[in-house]
Amino acid sequence: QVQLVESGGALVQAWGSLRLSCAASGSRFCINAMGWYRQAPGKQRELVATITTGGSPNYADSVKGRFTISRDNAKNTVYLQMNNLKPEDTAVYYCKANYLGNLQFSWGQGTQVTVSS
């Protein structure tokens, strides 16, 4: 089992920036792909960005050019740099980590990001 702890969520004004972090621990397995998802009130959870072990990123169209995902494999940590934030980015952001060859995964507890207009 992999435990994930997110941090960095906050209240920020539109056009501001935030950096989210997610650290994985408690596992003897290698962490494979990691990613960020978000869920706004009344909406389904959606993909924000993912990154492979080798560092290849993938982004939702809504965040391309504004968000950057990165990871530190030595620390089993994934980051999400969010720039030019918009009110529609308001959501609970969840970290996800795959392991056992991407066949198993764990979710973090979520961190709230609120963007005011």
C-alpha positions as CSV (number, residue, x, y, z in Angstrom):
1,Q,0.0,0.0,0.0
2,V,1.2,3.5,-0.9
3,Q,0.3,6.5,1.3
4,L,0.1,9.9,-0.4
5,V,0.2,13.2,1.4
6,E,-0.7,16.4,-0.5
7,S,0.1,20.0,0.5
8,G,0.1,23.4,-1.0
9,G,-3.6,24.1,-1.5
10,A,-4.8,27.6,-0.6
11,L,-7.0,30.6,-1.4
12,V,-5.5,32.7,-4.2
13,Q,-6.7,35.5,-6.4
14,A,-7.2,35.0,-10.1
15,W,-4.0,35.2,-12.1
16,G,-2.1,34.0,-9.1
17,S,0.1,31.0,-8.7
18,L,0.3,27.9,-6.4
19,R,2.5,24.9,-6.2
20,L,1.1,21.6,-5.0
21,S,3.2,18.8,-3.6
22,C,2.5,15.1,-3.1
23,A,4.8,12.7,-1.3
24,A,4.5,9.0,-1.5
25,S,5.6,6.8,1.4
26,G,5.1,3.5,3.1
27,S,5.6,1.2,0.1
28,R,8.3,-1.2,-0.8
29,F,7.1,-1.0,-4.4
30,C,8.5,1.3,-7.0
31,I,6.2,4.2,-7.9
32,N,5.2,4.3,-11.5
33,A,3.1,7.0,-13.1
34,M,1.9,9.8,-10.9
35,G,-0.7,12.4,-11.5
36,W,-3.1,15.2,-10.3
37,Y,-6.8,15.1,-10.6
38,R,-9.4,17.6,-9.4
39,Q,-13.0,17.6,-8.4
40,A,-15.2,20.7,-8.3
41,P,-18.5,20.8,-6.4
42,G,-21.2,18.9,-8.2
43,K,-18.8,17.7,-10.9
44,Q,-16.9,14.4,-11.5
45,R,-13.3,14.0,-10.8
46,E,-11.2,14.9,-13.8
47,L,-7.6,14.5,-14.9
48,V,-5.4,17.5,-14.6
49,A,-1.9,16.2,-15.5
50,T,0.1,12.9,-15.3
51,I,3.7,12.2,-15.5
52,T,5.6,8.9,-16.2
53,T,8.6,7.7,-14.3
54,G,10.7,9.0,-17.1
55,G,9.3,12.5,-16.8
56,S,6.9,12.5,-19.8
57,P,3.9,14.8,-19.0
58,N,0.3,14.8,-20.2
59,Y,-2.1,17.6,-19.6
60,A,-5.8,18.3,-19.8
61,D,-6.5,20.9,-22.5
62,S,-7.9,23.3,-19.9
63,V,-4.6,23.6,-18.1
64,K,-2.1,23.4,-21.0
65,G,0.3,26.3,-20.9
66,R,-0.6,27.3,-17.4
67,F,0.2,24.2,-15.3
68,T,3.5,22.2,-15.1
69,I,3.8,18.8,-13.6
70,S,7.2,17.5,-12.4
71,R,8.5,14.8,-10.1
72,D,11.5,13.9,-8.0
73,N,11.9,10.1,-8.2
74,A,14.4,10.0,-5.4
75,K,11.9,11.6,-3.1
76,N,8.8,9.8,-4.6
77,T,7.3,13.3,-4.9
78,V,5.2,14.9,-7.6
79,Y,4.6,18.6,-8.0
80,L,2.1,20.7,-9.8
81,Q,3.0,24.3,-10.5
82,M,-0.1,26.3,-11.3
83,N,0.2,29.7,-12.9
84,N,-2.4,32.2,-14.2
85,L,-5.1,30.5,-12.0
86,K,-8.7,31.1,-13.0
87,P,-11.9,30.8,-10.8
88,E,-12.8,27.7,-12.8
89,D,-9.7,26.0,-11.4
90,T,-11.3,26.0,-8.0
91,A,-11.6,22.3,-6.8
92,V,-10.2,19.7,-4.5
93,Y,-7.0,18.5,-6.0
94,Y,-6.1,14.8,-5.6
95,C,-2.8,13.1,-6.1
96,K,-2.7,9.6,-7.6
97,A,0.3,7.2,-7.7
98,N,0.5,4.0,-9.6
99,Y,2.6,1.0,-8.6
100,L,3.1,-2.6,-9.4
101,G,3.6,-1.9,-13.0
102,N,0.7,0.6,-13.1
103,L,-1.7,-2.2,-12.1
104,Q,-2.4,-0.8,-8.6
105,F,-2.9,2.8,-7.4
106,S,-3.5,5.0,-4.4
107,W,-5.2,8.3,-3.9
108,G,-4.2,11.2,-1.6
109,Q,-6.7,12.8,0.7
110,G,-7.0,15.9,-1.4
111,T,-6.1,19.6,-1.0
112,Q,-8.4,22.5,-1.6
113,V,-7.6,25.1,-4.1
114,T,-9.8,28.2,-4.3
115,V,-9.4,30.9,-6.8
116,S,-11.2,34.1,-6.2
117,S,-12.2,36.5,-9.0
